[in-house]
Amino acid sequence: MTHAVSRRSVLAGAGALIVAFRFSGAYAQTETGTGAGPSKHGLPGSLDDNPRIDAWIRIDASGAATILTGKAELGQGLKTALLQVAAEELKLPLDRLSLVTADTARTPNEGYTAASHSMQDSGTAIRNAAAQARELLRDEAARRFGVPASSLQVRDGEVFGADGVRLGYGELVSDQLLSVDAKPISRLTSPADFTVMDRPVPRVDIPAKVNGGAAYVQDLRPEGMLHGRVVRPPSYGATLRDCDVARVERMSGIVKVVRDGNFLGVIAEREWAAVQGMRTLAATTNWIERQELPDEVDLPAALMKLPSRDTTIHDTGNPGGPGILVEGTFSRPYLTHGSIGPSCAVAQFQDGKLTVWTHTQGVFFLRDAIAGMLRMPTENVRCIHAEGAGCYGHNGADDVAADAAMLALAAPGRPVRVQLMREQEHAWDPFGPGMVVKLNAAVGADGAIADWHHEVWSQSHMMRPGPPGTLIAARLKSDAFPPAPAVALAQPEGGGDRNAIPLYAIANCKVISHFLPDMPLRGSSMRSLGGYLNVLSIESVLDELAVRSRQDPVAFRLRHIEDPRARDVIEKAASRFGWTARAKSSEGTGFGFGFARYKNLEAWCGVAVEIELSRLNGVIRVRRIVAAVDTGQIVNPDGVRNQIEGGILQAMSWTLFERVTFDRTRVTSVDWSAYPIMRFDRVPESVEVHLVDRPGDAFYGVAEAAQGPTGAALANAIRDATGVRFHDLPITSARIKRAIGS
């Protein structure tokens, strides 16, 4: 994040290595938005798209380094981890490094910050670029000293010769030294020599967040700033019949009222005046609405009846013989991101150029979408990432950035800050899509899984900006853009069918994805995409097969796992939990286990849970959770634990509480009373996260690894405590109470 506004100030602060570097990337049907095709240059991570070393590393005359990344800090600790990687390979103290995150005028284009790709894409690129920059600096020192480079040592930003001579990075650097393309092979630091990586370095973003500093885009207050608010239609597809603009324009403090088709906004000198103007304007509007939403009472059936594009994504063997059969149709409702701080953006239009400060997860794609919406040249729009107070996927950040852009054009020269209201955030959020999984499986007489048939129904999980029609404002303005076409994310990562293919060794296994191009409610990316429900369904059926065939659930999993790293994680989670020695302290005690490798490509995670059920009111109390995770090379152990702990709590909230509600016309869960989330009094008494150390390994994404295993472990623990298998989420206390007949 940067607070600079002018391009001149940006270039002036870039240090001694101010040179042009390459950008790449176009809108693509992958969750990160970067190409999934063959390597362009044979380089690791995002270096393959942006091979120039000075696209990632700048060193100034003082010897300090600026690290540039096209990824965004979303609260996942990415800033700290990337600085650790750079410090380790550059051999520079952390306090001499600074980091610039996603900015269309300064950083490489790394697509979206999504899919748990940040460390394997950007972390890998920065690590290799930093290592090669270090070698270039050492080679330059060797040239000046007239000695072999192998005779020199590098530490603390200086290159030392055998006779005590030394040169600092600032003395060695020149405009062209790092203006070279990276090579395929880097001399990376051995894990045995780490001094910064694999250490619990304190997060650089935390202090301002806990002491009331300027930590978020919501905190930005540039000089001369105006405040804006928008009036959203009451429902999808509503058309504005009339409104009283003049009445609002007469209100004290109002600078301007903007109407463009169905888009309505208010600009004021002070925030409260903008809120009052918005409420007054909303009260004067008349809208034409239509009943277009499905029947929420039987959402699974409604989804399964929609037209679908069907694909068999896995098919091995033939249906097995007779055995113990388990069948289940699992469903999850639509979920809102529930960002605690409503989405916000600041925009300024000056001298024909637009700058937007935004907590989007894809500044380059948002830039393209806003430029398209406003029919401006792309080069006249700049998007700068600033952290937002809540994310977990595609929330309202992009929409409010477009709102701010619309209002900024109506007030040239002054920054305009726009923040959504809670009811707007909840009603218009691109929800995590509702889904259905139908699963049939059987265990044979030998105790092994004989047959497995998995079908999943889901709409798109990837409607992020790219086309202007992904933005609400673009669809409301008078020269409206059509809704963007539904994007189906392909395997092996997948979207709604993410993690639908079991990692277990099952000889007879068929998996079918039913992609729903029609989207009953607005939906897009939410943490783990379809992986959460698919893993919960797989692990629930696996547990049921184990129970009905009288096998221990953990032993049953291990029986069907061939991946040694998966075995290690399952065994570690079970061992640290004390699975084999578990004993029920009351009839309400329940134990559950869940496991997955996220996307079958990223981190491995196993979770064991102990709960206590109150049979009087159906309330679940989670006593303890023990998780084990293998994320390859660890950069910051505390950062990994933070991600798993956060994922555990969020998955608990999804599993026990969360559900978007709606009638045939409107979304009705527009506040926290109608959309409850887990509160502090329901947090587990104990959460342990144990890491599997893999020094020297690659980075494997961990930010979404805990969602599916936690939901599955909790569902299995509830089954263990109640004797009832719940298939529809959330598993609320009211549903439990009805099911057990309390």
N, C-alpha and C positions, 0 to 999 in steps of 0.2 A: 504494500500500500504506500502511496506517496501523496503528499498534499500539494505538490507543485502543479501549476495550471498551464504555464506557457511552455512551448517546445524549447524555447531558448534556455529557460532555467533547467529543463531536463538535460539538455546536452551539456550545459556548463557544469553540471554536477556529476558527469559520467567519468571524470578522472582523465588520466593520461592516455587511455586507450579508447579514444572516441573515433570509432570507425563504423562503417555500414556493416550490417550483418544480415543474414538471410532469414526470411520468414517462409513458412510453408503451411499447407493445410487448406482443405476446402471441406464444405459440408459433406459428411459421410455418414453412412448408416451403421455407425458403431457407437457404443456408449461414450467413449472418450472423444469421438469425432475425428480421430486420427486414422490414417489408412491402416487396414488390416492386411494389406497385400504384401508382396515380397519386399525384402530389404532394398533400399535405394543405394546405400553406400557401404553396407556391411558393418555399420557402426552400432554400438550398444545403446539401448534406450532411445530417448528422444534425440540423441546426437544424429541418428540416422536421417531425421527430417531437418535438423538444424546443425550441420557439421562444423561450422566455424567456432573455434574455441572461444573467441571473444564475444560470441553470442551468449555465453554462460558466465564467463569470468572477466572482470575488469580489474586492473591493478593501477592505483594512482601513484603520483610522485612520492607520497609519504610511505608507500609500501602497503597501505591498506587495500583490501579487496572488496569489490562489490560483486555479489552473486546474483545472477538473474535466472528466474524460473517462470515458465508460462503457466505453472500451476498456482492454485489459490489456497490460502490458509482458511480452513473451514471450522477451526476448533479442534482439528485432529493432531495438532502439534507438528505440522509439516515444516513450518519455518525453522523450528529448532532442529529438526532432523536434517534438513538440507544444509544448514549452517555447520552441523557436526560433520557431515560428509565432506563438505568443502574444506573445513579446518583441518581435518585428518589428512587429506591428500595434499593440500597446499603447504602444510606444516606452518600454519599461522595460528596465533591465539584467537580464540573466539571473539574477543573484544575488538579485534582489528578487522572483523568481517561485518558487512551489512548485506541485507537481502532485499531485492526488489521482486515482488510477486506480480502476477499477470497484469500486463499493461500493453495495449495494442501499439503504443509508440516506443516501447523500450525492450520488451522481453520476447523470447522465442514464442511461436505459436505452438502450444502443446495440446490444443483441443480443449476438451472439458476436463475439469478436475472431477473425475468420476471413476467408477468401476474398480476402486482400490488400486489404481495404476500409478499413483503419484511417485512412490519411491522407485518402482521398477522402471518407470519412464524417466522422470525428472531426476530422481536420486541417482540413478545409474548414469545418466548423461552428465550430471554435475560431478560425480565422483571421477569419471574418466576424463572429463575436461580439466578438472583440477589437477589430476595426476599428470596429465600431459603438459599443462601449464607449468607445473613445478619442474618437469624435466627440461622444458624450453628455457626456463630461467637458469637452471643449473648449467645447461649447455652454453648459455651466453656468458655465464661467469667463467666457465672453463676456457672459452675463447679469449676472454680478456686476461685471464691469469696465464694462459698458455700452457695449461696442464690437461690431462685426461679428465673427462667428467666423472669417471668412476672414482677419482681420488678425492672428490668433494663431498661434503655433508651439507644437508639442508635441515635447518630447524629455526623456529620462531621468525620466519620471514626473512632469513638471511642464508647465504651460501658461504660455507667456510672452507678454506684451504688447509692443507697440512701444516703450513708454516704460520698459521694464525691469521692470515689475510682473510678478509670477508667483505662481501658486498650485499647490501639489502635489496629487496625486491624493487623498491622505488628507484634505486640507482641502476638497476638492470633493465627495467622495463622501457620499451619504446613503442611508438605508435603501431609498428608493424609486427612486433615480436609474437603476439598472440593472434594476429590476423591471419591465421592459417587454418586449414581443415584438419579435423582430428584424424588420427590413425585408428585402424581397427583394434590394435593391441595397446594396452596401457600398462605401465609398471605400477600396479596398485600396491598399497601398503598391506603387508601381511597382518592378519588378525592378531598374531602374537605380538605385534608392535603397536597396536592401537593405543592411543592415549586420549582420544576424544570419542570415537565411535564405540558402541557397545558400553556406554557409560550413561548413568542417569543424570544428564545435564538438565538443569531447571529450564522450563519453557520460557522463551523470550516474550511470549504474548500474554502471559498470565498477570504480571504486576499491574498493568493498566486496567485489566478487567476486574481486579479485586479492590483497587484503591480509588476507583471512580475516575480514572484517566480517560483520555480519548482513545477508546479501543475499537469502536465500531463505526460503520458508516453513519449510524444513527447519531453519533457524537460530533460529526463534522459541522463546523460553523464558519464557513468562509465569509470574509468581509462583504457586507451588502446583501446578505442572503435573504431571499424571500421564502415564504412557506406556502406549500401547495397541498391541496387535498382533491381527491377525485370522487365522483359519485358513480358507483357501479350500478348496472341494471339489477333488478331484483332476482333475475333468473337467466339461465342460458337462453339465447335467442330472443330475449325481450326487445321490443322496439319502442323508442321514445315517441310518445304522441305529442306532448307539449310540456313546457316548464316555464317558470317565471324568472328569467335571467335578470331582468331589470330590478326586481325586488332585492336580489342579492347584491347587485352592483351599487345600490344605495347604502349598503351597510358600512359602518365605520371600519376602516382598516383594510377593506377589500381593494386590491389593486386591479384585478381583472377576473372576469368569468369567461371561461373558454367552453364553447360548444362547437363540436365538429361531428355532425351526424349523431350517433348515440354516445359519443364520448363527451363527458361533462367534467370540468375541473374548475377549481377556485384558486386564485393566487392572492396572498395577503401579506402584509408587513410582519404580522406576528402569527405564531402557530395557533393560538386559541381563536383568533379571528378567522383563520382558514377553516378550523373545525366548525365554528358556528356558521360560517358561510356554506360549508358543505352540507350541514344538517338542514339549514334553511332551504337550500337549493333542492335537496333530496325530497323535502316535504312538499315541494311545489310540482314535482314531476308526476306525470301520468304515463304508464307503460302498458303496452299490449303484450300479454304473456300467453304462452302455450303450454299445454300439458305434454311434455316430451320425455319425462324421466320414467324409468321402469318401476315396477312394483317392488318396493324395498322389502316387503314382508317375505317374498320368496325370490330374493336376488339370485341365488344360485341357479334356479330354474330359468330365470329371465336371461342370464348370461349364456346358459347352455343352448338356448333357443335361437340365439343370434346367428346370422350368417358367419361362417368361419372359413379360413384358409387352413386346410389340414395338412400336416407334414409328419411323417414318421421319422423321428430324429434318432431312433435307436431300435434295432431289431436283430436279436441273436437267438439261435436255437429254435425250438418248437415248443408249443405248450406241453407242460409236464403231465405226468400221470396223476392219479388220485392222491389226495392228501388233505391236510387241515387247511381250509379256505378262510381267508380274511378279506372282507370287502368293506370299502368305506368311501363316502363322498365328502370331501373336506372343502371348506370354503372360508375365505377371509373377506371381510367387508372392505369398502373403500376406506382408506386411512389418510388423514391429513398430516402434513408435516408438523403442525403444531408449534411453529417457531415462537419462542417466548417473546422475542422482540418482533413486532410486525415489520414486514419488509419495507425497506427504505432506499432511496437513491437521491443523489444531488446531481443536477445537470446545469450547465452553463452554455449559452449560445452567444458567441461573440465573434464579430468579423467573419461571419459566414461559416464558422467552425463550431462544432458541438463537442463538449467534453462531458462524460458521464462517469460519476463515481458510483460503483455498484458492487453488490455482493453476489453477482452472478457466478456460476461455476464455469463459464466459458466466455471470456471477454471478446474474443475474436468473432465468435458466432453471433453474440449479442450485437456487436458493432455492425455486422453485416445486416442483421435483422432490422435494427433501428434505421440504418441508412436506407434500406429498402422501403421501410414504412414511410419515411419522410421524403423519399425520392431524392436523397442527397448523395453526392459522390462518397464512396466509402472512405477515401482519404481525408474527408472533412469531418469524420466522426472518430473520436477517441474514447475508449472505455478503459477505466482504471479500476482494478479490483480493490475494494476496501471490505474488511471483514463485516459480516452481518451477525446479528444476535440470534442464531439458529439457522439450521440448514437441513442436513440429512438428505440432500437430493435437490430436485427441481421444485423449489417453493415459489413464492411470489416475487423473488428478487428481480427476475427479468421483466416481469409485467410492470413493476413499479418503476424500473429504469425507463421503460418506454413511456410511462405516464409523465415522469420527470422531463423527458425529452420533449414531449408534446407541450408541456407548460413552459419550458424554458424558451421554446421558439416564440411564445407569446409575450415574453418579457426579456428581450435581448439585453445582453450586457450584465445581467445580475444572476448569480447562482440561485436556483430554485430547489428547495428540499421538499420531497414528497414522501410521506409515510402512510402506509395503509392503516385503516382501522381494523380492530380485531374481527369484526363481522365480515369485512371484506377479505381478510386473510383466510378465514375459515370457509367462506362460501365459494371463493374463486380460486383456491389453491389447486394446482395440478395434482390431484390426489394420487396416492399409491393405489393402483387399480384393484377393484374387486376381482376375485379369482375363484376358480373351482378346480379341484383335483379329484378325479375318480380313480381309485386304485383297487386292484384285485391281485391277491398273491396267495400262494399256497406253500406249505412246508410238507415235504415228503416223509415217508416212513423212516428214512435214514436221518431225519432231523435237519436236513439241508433245504434251502429254498428251492422248490421245484418249478415255480412259475411266477412271473411278475408282469403285470400289465398296468401301465400308468398313462392316464390322459389328463391334460391340463387345458383349461379354457382361460384366456386372458386377452385383454386389449393391449395396446402398445404401452411399453414402459419407457419410451424415449421420444418425447415430444418437445424437446428443448429447442431454443432458438437456433436459427439457421434461416428457414423461410420466415418472412414477416408475419405470416398467418399464425405463428405460434404465440404471438403477443396479443393480449386482450385489446390494447389500444388500437392495434392495426385492424382488428376485426370490428371495432366500434366506429371508427372514423367514417366520414361521408364517402371517401373513396376507399371503401373497405377491401381488405385482402381476404380471400377465402381461407377457411381453416386448412392448416397444413395436412398433407396426407399422412395416414398412420404409418409409422415406421416399425417394422418387425426386425428386431435385433437377431442376428444369425448366431447359430451355434459355431464354435464350442462355448462361447460365453453366454449367449442367449439373453432373452428378456423375460417374458412370462414363463418360459420353459427353462430358465436358469436353474441348474442343479436338479432338473427333472430326471436326468439319467443317473441311476444309483452308482455310487463309487464301489459298491460291493460286487463281489464276483458271483454273478447269477447267470447260469447257463442259458436259461430261457427267459428273455427279457424284451419287452416291447414298450416303447414310449412314443406317444402321439401328442403333438402340439396343435391345438385348435386356436389359431390366431384370429382375433375379432377385430376386423377393420373398423366397424362401427363402435363408437365410444359413447356409451350411455351417459356417463359423467366425464368431465374433463380429468384426464389422468396423465401421468408421466413418471419420471424416475423418483423412487424412494429407496432409501438404504436397503441394499441387497436385492432389489427388484423382485422377481418371482422366486428367488432362492429361499426366502423365508417360508412361504407356504409349501413349496415342494419338499424342502428338507423336513419340515414339521410332519407332512403327510407320510413321507418315506419312513422316517424314524418312528412314527406312531404305528404304522403297519408292521414294521420290523419288530417293535416291542410286542405287539399283539401276537405275532407269529411265535415269538419266544415264549410268551406266557402260556399260550394255548398248547404248545408242544412241550411245556414244562422244562424249558431251558433258561438259564440265567441270561438276562438281556445283554449284558456286556460280553459274556462268553459267546453268545450267539452272534454278536457283531464281529468279534475277532475270528470266529469260524469262517466268516464270509469276506474277510479283508485280506487282500494280497499285498497291498501297498505297505511297505515296512514303516514308512513315516506315519501313515495313518494308524498303524498298530501302536507305534510309540506314543502317539498322542492319546489314544483311547486308554492305553495301559497306565499312562501317567495320570490322567484325570481320575481314573477309577482308583488307582493306588493312593493318591493324595486325599481322595475323598474317604477312603476306607470302605470301598464298595462291598468287598466280600464279607466284612464284619458288620455291615449295617444291620440295625435291629429297630423295630418299631417301638416307640415309647408309648404310643396310644393308638386307638383305632383310627384316629385322624391323621396319623403319620403316613407320608407317602414319599417314595424315592423314584427318581427318574433320571434317565441318561439320554444324551443326544450327541450326535457327531456329524460333521460334514467337512469336506474340503471345499472352500468357497469357489464356486464356478467349476469345481473339479480341476482348477488350475492354480489357485492362490493358496492362502494359508490354511492349514489344517487346524481344526478346533474341536475339542471334546468338552462337554459340560455335564456335570452331575449335580443334582438338586435334591434337597430335603425340604419337604413342606409339612405344615400342620394345618389341617382342615377343621374349622369349626362346623360341626354338623348342625348346630342350631341355626346359623345364618348363612352358611355356605361360603364364608370368608376364608380366603387362603392366606396363610402367613408363611413366607419363605424364610426358613431358618438359616440355611446356608447354601452357597453355590461354590463349587470348585471347578475351575476351568484349566485346561492345558492347551497351549497353542504353539504351533511351529510356523514361524513366519520367515524362515531362512535366516540370512544374516541380520542380526538385530543392530539397529543404530542407537536407539534410546530405549532401554528396558522399561522405564516408567511410561514412555509414550505408548508402547505396545500394551502394557497393562491398562493404561487409561482407555485405549480403544476398546479392549475387550470388556472392561467394566461398564463403559458407556453403552456398548452394544447389548450387554446383558440386561441392563436396566430398561433400555428402550424396548427390547423384545418382550420383557415381562409386561410392560405397559400395553403393547399391542395385543399380547395374548390374553390378558385379563380384563382390559378396560376399553380399548379404543374402537370407535366405529362411527363413520360418517352417516348421518341420518338425512332423509329427504322424503318429500311427498312427490306427487306426480308432476309438480311444477318447480319447486325450489329446494335447495339444500337448506336443512333446518338446524343443523348442528353448528351454529354460528357463534357460539361462545363456549367458555370452559364448563359451564353447567350442563350444556347439551353434548359436549365432547369431553368427557372426563379423561384425564391422564393419571398415571400413577403419582401419588403424593409421597412425601417423605416418610410418612408413617407406615408405608407399605414396602419400603426398601428392605432388602434382605438383611438379616442380623449379621451375616458374615459373607464376604465374597473374596475368594482366593483365586489368583491367576498365576499359573506356573508356566514358565517358558522353556521350550526345548531349544537348546543352544545349537546353532549350526554355523560355526565360524567359517568364513570364507565362501559361504553359499550365496546365491542370488537373493534379491529382495522379493518377497511374496506378499501381496496385498493383504492387510489385516483389518482394515477399517470396518469391513462388513462380515467378518468371519463368524462372529458370535450370534448373529440374529437367528438363523435357522436352528442351530444346536440348542440354544437357550429355549426358544419356543417349544421345541420338541421335548426337551428334558422336563420342562414344566408341565406340558400336556401329559407326558408319561407318568409324572409324579401324581398328578390329579387322578389319572386312571388307577394308579396303585392305591391311592387313598380311598377312592369312592367305588371302585369296581365298575365304573361307567366310562366308556370311551366317548369323548366329546369330539364332534367333527366340525362344528361351526364355531368360528371365532367372532367375538371374544368369548372366553369361558368365564363369564361373569358370575358373581356370587349368587345372583338370582337364578341363573341357569343351573348352577350346581345344586342349589337348594331344591329346585323343582325336580331335578333328576334323581336325587337321593331320597326324596319324599319327606324332607324335614318339615 
